[in-house]
């Protein structure tokens, strides 16, 4: 709760020191831009060049994830499908064929 007591002083001193530092920041801004501009351009070029590869790998990853999820859902159902298939085969073998009447 003590910080609430000192909050007005913090705001006032922050504004005063910010206004006092503003001319120095404006003087230093061109030098900072000159220093950082090549790195910003390099970052932009890397993103522009690598973006198609990142999208390709993301698509491949999503395809692999989809196959994995489908496999995780389908593989446990294989024994059930086998039992249903065996039941169907037994049912077809044990039922009599329908009689056809020929005149």
MODELLER restraints for C-alpha pairs under 7 A, 6 or more apart:
rsr = mdl.restraints
at = mdl.atoms
